[in-house]
Amino acid sequence: MTQIKSPNSAEVVNKSTESAVINLYAAAEKIYPRSTFGFFTKWRWVMIWLTQLFFYGMPWLEWGSRQALLFDLEARRFYIFNLVLYPQDLIYLTAILIISALSLFLFTAVAGRLWCGYTCPQTVYTEIFLWIESKIEGDRAARMKLDHAGFSGKKLFKKGSKHLVWILFALWTGFTFVGYFSPIRELGSAVVNMGLGPWETFWICFYGFATYGNAGFMREQVCKYMCPYARFQSAMFDDDTLIVTYDEKRGEPRGKVSQKTAIDPGKQGACIDCSLCVQVCPTGIDIRKGLQYECIGCGACADVCDTVMDKVGYARGLVKYSTQNALNNGWTHQQMLKRIARPRVIVYTAILAALVVATLTSLWLRPSFKVNVVRDRGVMARLVEGGMLENVYRLQIMNATETSQQYQLSVEGLAKLALQSDVTDSQQTVEINPAEVRSIAVRVQVPDGAEKSGSHHIVFKIRAKETGETIEEKAVFLVPR
C-alpha cells in the first residue's frame, strides 16, 4: 500500500484504497516581512508615532491636581479632562461604543481596512516588534539565515537580546495600560519601591504577556484567525470601496525583463514577477491573486512595487489603492472620488452625525449634580409634637463636580409645608464635598387636619448655590385616614 503526499502538505492519499486523510490543522510557516520604504510606509510610521505618543504619554498628563485621563474603577469614577463620569453615566459609554462602531463601518465603506493597516494595536505593535527584531538580528535574509542556523553563542546572544528587549517593552506597555486605571505616578512609585498590589501585578504581567505573545509570535495569526473584523468586512465593502488592488490588465502576463526594456503588450505585462510584493506583506499573501480577507490594507506592496517600476522604467501604480469599479472602467482619480458620496456612505454619515451631536449636546446639558428621592419605608406617616403630620424621606445628592458645592433644599406642593433636617442649617443648605454622594434624611410636615386623607403630590427642589442649577424631584406625601 502506497501513500502519496499531496502538494499542500496537509493531505495524505492512500493510492490503493483511494482514501484521503486530511489534517485539520497544517503547520503555519513563519513569515519574514521584508523592510520597504515609500509613501504609505512613511504614513504608517507617522500613525505609529502618533498613537504611541498618545498611549504612553496621556497617563502622565495632569489636569488640575489629578491625572487628565483616568478610569478609577475603585472609586467608580471616570475622569476625562474636566469631565467626571459615574456609573449612572453608563449611557455615555454606550454612546461612545456605538459611535466607534459606526465610525469603523463608515471608514471601511469608504477606504477599506486602513484602520487595520495603520492604527490597529495589533498592527502597530507588530511593526514595533519587527523593527526591534531587524535592529538586532538584521534584515529579512539575515533573520532567515539565523533561524535556520545551528545553535551557537552568536545566535543565543542575538535571540536572547531580542527577547529581552521585547519583554521590557511589553512590560512597559502593560504598566502604561494599568496606569489608565490606577494613578500612574502612584503606580510607578509602587513599582520602584516593590510595593505593587496583587491585582496591579497581575494586570501588568497579563497585558505585557499579551503584547509579547501577540506582537512577537502570533502576529498575522491574530489578523487571520482571531480578529472577527476580517470575517465580516465584506459586508461593508462594495465595488466603490478603496482597497489595495493589482491592475491585472496591465500586469499580465508576467515575465522577467531587462532594465529599461519596453513592454510588448501582446507578450509581456508590467509585472516582472519579482515576488517582492509577497515578501513585504505582513500577512504573507500575494496581492496579485485579488482581494483576500487576510489583506490589512497597509500598502507595503504598493510601495515596493512602485520602487520596482521605477527601477525598470515603467509607470507606477501597478499595485495601488483603487476601487473595483475604477479598475474595470478605467476611471481617473477624480472620477473615483466622486463615487464616495453614495447611499451607503450617506446613511452611515447621517446616523453618525446625529449620534455625535446628540451625545455632545447631552454632555453639555448634563447637570453638575444628581438627586434621588427615596421614601423612608419604615415610617409611612406619623404625628409629632406641635400637632404636625410628618413624612420622612431620604435625599441622595451626588456632587458631580470636583469642587465643594452648597445645595439649598425646599419643598412645594401643599399649603403650609415645612422642611426639617438635622444636617442642614436654618436656611436648609447642605455642603457636599467634591465627587461625593451624600444621603440626607429630611422630614416634611404639615399641620394635622390641614389636608384630606390620601396621597398628595409634592416636589423637592434642590438648588446649587454656586451654579444656580435647580433639580426638581417628585414625591408623594401621605395623609392617613
N, C-alpha and C positions, 0 to 999 in steps of 0.2 A: 504494500500500500504506500503510495507516494503522496507526500504533502507538498503543495506548491505555495510559496508565499506570494501574495498579491503585491502589486507595486505600492499600494498605500500603506504597507507595513502594519496594517491593523486587521488583516483578514487572512486566514489560513484556509486553503481549499483542499479537500481530500479528493484526489483525482479519481480513485477507483469508485467511490460512492457518490461523487459529485455533491458532497455536502460541504457546507462552509461554517467555520467558527469565526464569529465576528466579535472582537473585543469591544466592549462598551467604551473603554477609555484608552486612547492612544497617548503615549508619552509625548508631551509638548517639547518641541525643540526650542532652545534658548535663542532669543532674538538679540542681535548685537546692532543696535541702530548706529548708522554712520553719521558723523557730525556734518552739518551743512551750514550754509550762510545764505542770506538773501533777505528780501523784503519781509516775508512772512515770519522767518526765523527771528528777525530783529523785533517785530511786533510781539512775538510770543515771549521774548525775554523782557520786553517792556512790561507786559502784563504780569509776568512772574515777579518782577521787582515791585510793581505797584501793589499786588495782592499780598506779598510777603512783608512789605514795609507796613501795610495796614495791619496785618495779623500780628506781627511781632512787636509793633510799636504802639498800637492802640491801648493795650492794657497799662502802659506806663504813662499815658496821658492823664493829667489831673484836671478836674473840673471843680473849682472851689477848693474844698478840703477833702475831696474824695476822688475815687477813680472815675474817669469820664464814662467808661462803658463797663458795667459790672452787673452780672446776673447773680445776685446774692440769694442762693436757694435757702440758706439757713434762716435769713431774716425775711424771706419771701418778698423780696423787692428787686425790681429790675431798674437799674439806673442807666439811662441813655442821655448823656449830657445833662440838660436841665429838666429832662422828663423822668418822672418816677412812676413806674407801673407796679401794680399789686396783683395778687391772684384774681381779684374781681375784674381785672382788666384783660382777662384771657381773650376776650373778643378781638383785641388789637393784635394779639399773636396769631389768631386765626386769620385775620385780615392780611397780615404780612405774609403768611404762608400761601394764601390764595393768590395774592399779588405776585409772589415769587413764581408760583406755578404758571400763571397766565403769562408772565414776562418770558418765561422759558418757552412756552408754546409759541408766542409771538415771534421771538427771536429765532426759533427753529424754523417756523414757516417762512421767514424772510431769508435767513442766512445759514440754515442748516446747523451743523454741530460745532459752531465756532465756540460755544461755551466749553465743550469738551476739549477742544484743541488749544484753548488759550487761558482759561481761568478755572477749570475744574481742579480741585485739590489733588486728585489722583494724577492728572497730567503734570501739574506744577511740581509736585514732589518727585515724580519720576524723572522729570528734566533735571532737577537739582541733584538727585542721587546719581544720574548718569553723568552729570558734569563732574561731580566728585570722583566717580569711577574713572573717567577719562583722564583727569589730572593725575591720578595715582598710578593707574595701570597702562595708560596710553590710548591711542586711537583704536578703531574697530579691529584692525588687523592685529595689533599688539594684544588686545584683550582676548581675541580668539586663540592666538598662539599661546598665551599664558594659560588659558583654561585647558588646552589640550596637552600642555607640557607636563612632564612628570614632577613629582614632589621635589622641591629644592628650597634652600634657605631664602633665595630671592623671591620665589613665589609665595612662601609663607609670610615674608615681610610685607609684600605688596597687598596680599589678601587681608592680612591682619590689620594693616594701616587703614585700608579702605573700610573695613567693617567697624573699626574703632571710630573713625570719623562719622560714619553712618549712625552708629549708636549714640554718639554725643549729640549729633544734630537732631536725632529723633527724640532724645530725652529733653532737649531744649524746646522742641516743638510741643511735647507733652506738658512741660512746665508752663509754657505760654498758654496752652489751651485751658489748663486748670486755673490760670491767672484771670480768666474771664469769669470764673465762678467763685473764686476766693481772692481777696485783695492781693495783687501780685507782689507788692512790696513786703507785706507780711509773709507771704509765701516764700519769697526769696530769702528773707531773714531766717525763716524756719529751716530752709534747705542748708544755709550756711552753718546754722547752729545745731544741725542734726535733730531738729525738733518737729519734723513733719508728722502729722496725724496719719492714722492708718488709711483713711479714705483718700486723702490727698496723695499719699504714696501710691496707692493702688491705681488711681486715675492717671497720674503722671506716667507710671510704668505701662499701663494699659494703652494709653494713646501713643506713647513712644513706641511700644511694640507694634501697634497697628501701622504707624508710619514706616517703621523699619521693614516690616514684612511686606506691606503693600507696594511701597516705592522701591524697595531693594530687591525683592524676589518675585512677587506676583505680577507687578507692572501691568502689561497688556492683558493678563488673565482677568484682572478686575474689570477692565473695559469690555472684554469679550463675553464673559460668563456671569459676572456678579452684578454689573450695573444694569438695572431694568430699563434705563433710558435708551440703551442701544436697541432694545427689543421693540419698543413702541414708537420710536422716532418716525417710522414710515407712515404712521397715521397722520403726522403733521407735515409730511413732505408732499409736494406736488411738482409738476413739470416746470414751475417757475421759482422753485426754491434754489437758492445759491448753494452749490456743492462743489467739491473738488472733482474735476472731470478730466478725462483723457479724450482728446479730439481724435477719435478713431479714423474719421475720414481723411484727416491729414497725416496721421501717424502710420497707417497700414498701407502696404505690407512692410513689416520691419526688416532691417538688414544692416549689416556693418557697412560703413562708408569711410572714405578718407576725408581728412580735414579739408574744408572749403570745396567739397565736391557738390556740384549742382544736383538737385533731385530730379530723377526721371519719374514723373507722376505715374506712368504706367507700370513701372517695375519696382519703385522704391518709395517708401513713405519717409516722413521726417524722423520717426523713431529709429534710433540706431541700435536698439536692443542692448543697451549698456547695463540694464537692471539696477542702476543707481537709485531709481525711484523706489525700488523694493528695499534696498539696503538702508535707506534713510527712514523708512516708515517705522514708527514706534510700535505698531501692531503687526508688522510683518506681512502686509497684504500687497498685492500687485494692483495698483490703481487702473492698469490697462484692461483689467477684466470687468470694469464697470463699477457702479456704486455698490458697496458692501457695507453691512451693518457694523463691521469692525472699524471702518474709517472714522476717525475722530475729527477730521477736518482741520488738521494742524497746518497743512500747506507745505510741509517739508518736501514732498515730492515735486511740487511746483517750483520751489526754489532750486532744487538740484537739477531739474530738467532744464530750467532757463539757463543755468550755468553751462550745461552740456550743449544746448542750442547755440550759445554764444561762441563756444569753442569750435563747433563745426560750421559756423557761419549761417545757421538757419534762424528763422524768426522765432521769437519767444512765444510762449502760450500754448505749447503742445499739451502740457498739463496746467490747468488753471482753474480759478474759481469762475464758474459759469452756471447756467441753468440748462436743463434738458431741452427746453424749447429754443433757447438761444443757439445751441449746437445744431439742432435739427433744421432750424430755419435760417441759420447764418445771420443772426441779428447782430447789430452793433451794440456797444456798451450802453449807449443811451436808450436804445430800444429795449434792452433787457431791464434797465432800471425802471422804465415806465410800467412794467408789469408788477412792480412791488405793491401798488395800491389796488389789490384785487379783493374780492368779497371776504375771503377768509381773514386776510390781514386787517381789513377794516373792522370786522366784527371783533376780533381779538383786541384791537386798539381801543375801540369804543368801550368795551367791557372793562378793560384795564384802566382806562382813564377815569371811568365812573367810580371804580373801586378806590383808586388813589385819591380822588377828590373827596369821596365820602369819608375815607379814613382820616385824611388830614383835617377835614372840617370837624370831624368828631373829636380829634385830639385837641384842636384849637378851642372848641367849646367845652371841653372836659372841665368839670368843676374842680376847684382846688381842695375840696373836702367832700366826704360822703357821709350820709346819715341813714341809720336804720332804726326804726321804732319797733320795739318788741313789748308786748303787753305782759305784765307780771301775772303769770297763771296761778301763782299761789294766793294772790289777793285779787278777787274779782271786783268788789266794791265794798266800802266799809264806812261807818260813821266814826268821825274823830271829834275831838274836843272843839268846842266853838260852834257845834251844830253844823258841821261841814260834811258833805258826802265826798269821799275820796276814791280815786282810781290811781293805781300805781303803774308806771311804765318804765322801760329801760331804753335809754337812747344810746346807741353806739355811734360815736363820731370818730371818723378817721381823718386825720390831718394828712393830706397827700402832698404837702409842700415840705421843704427842707428847712423851714424856719418856724419858730413857735407862733401859734395863732390864738387869738381870743375869739370866742363864739358867744353870741348873745342868744338866749333861749326865750321863746314866747309861745303862747298857745292861743288859738282863736276858735270860734265856732259856737260857743254858748255864752249867754249873759253871765256876768259876774264870775267868770273863770279865774282861778288863781293857780299859779305855778310855784311849787316849792321843791327845793333840792338842798341836800346837805353839802354838796361840793361846789355850789355856785355862790357868788356874792349877792348883795342886796339888789343888784341890777341884773341878776340872773346871767352872769357872764362866767364862762369857764375857759381856762387856758389849757391848750394841749400842745405837747412837745412835738418837734419835727417828726414826721412819718410815724406817728403814734396812733394807736386805736384805743379809745377810752370809752368805757361803759359807765353811764351816769343814770342813777335811779332818780326819777322825778315823780312828784305827786301832784296830780291835778285835782283841784277841789272846787265844788260849787255848794252854795247853801242848800241844806236839806229841804226838799219840797219845792225848790225853785224850778225844777224841770220834771216833766211827767216821766213815768216809768218807761223803760225800753232802752234801746241803743241810740246814741246820738253821735253824729259825725263831728269830729274836731280836727284841727290842723295844727301841727307843731311847725313853728318857723325857727330855723337856725340861721343866724346871720354872721358871716365872718366880718369882724370889725375892720380889719386891715384892707381887705379887698372889696368889701361891700356886697359880696355874693350872698344870696339867700336861697336856702333849700327848704321846700315845704314837704312835709310827710303827713299823710292822712292816718287817723286812728279812730277808734270808737270809744266813747265814754258811756259806761253802763250805769243806769239808774234802776235799782231793784224795785220790785213791787212792794 
